Every structure is written in C-alpha cells, then in structure tokens.
Amino acid sequence: MKYKLSTDYTAEEIGFLARNNCEILSEIRLGKTDFSDNETPRRMFRYGGEYIAEIIDGESGETVWAVLSKFKGVYRFTAYYSDLSSLRNGL
C-alpha cells in the first residue's frame, strides 16, 4: 500500500530535522500493515535507521510520533512519543 504524506512542518520541527540529519518523506510504500484507524501516517521522516510517523493516539486523540517497525513481515508501530524531544531522548 502506498501512503502519501504531508511535508508541512513547523520551523521548530524543521530545525530538529535539520540538526539530526533526518530525511522528510513525501510518500512510503508498505506491504502488510497492522495499523488501527488512527494509525494512518500523516507525516513521516527517517531518523537514523528508524522510520518515524506522526499518527493520532487512539486514547487521547492527540498527535504522537511513533516508531515504525517490521515484525514477521508486518509493519506496525512499536514506540510512541509525545514530542520530538521525547523521541530523541527515547531513541
């Protein structure tokens, strides 16, 4: 499945992405996924060797940054962070 992604980021987010040599993605093709309705990626970037997606948290309804992982051929989100600072500290 091909996901088209927004590339609109705030100045603060662009600063984070530039300082950390992140690659902004405008689209991504994923085979099998295990996403809930809220987990459709809105924006994504590469941080080191990880794919990071902005999704909506099913419990709070707020946006969060989630780490995309592949397990047994299926893509799913495995770690969630409320903001980019938490993401940097968690990875």
C-alpha positions, 0 to 999 in steps of 0.5 A: 500500500502506498501512503502519501504524506504531508511535508508541512512542518513547523520551523521548530520541527524543521530545525530538529530535522535539520540538526539530526540529519533526518530525511522528510518523506513525501510518500512510503510504500508498505506491504502488510500493515497492522495499523488501527484507524488512527494509525494512518501516517500523516507525516513521516521522516527517517531518523537514523535507521528508524522510520518515524510517523506522526499518527493520532493516539487512539486514547487521547486523540492527540498527535504522537510520533511513533516508531515504525517497525517490521515484525514477521513481515508486518509493519506496525508501530512499536514506540510512541512519543509525545514530542520530538524531544521525547523521541530523541531522548527515547531513541 
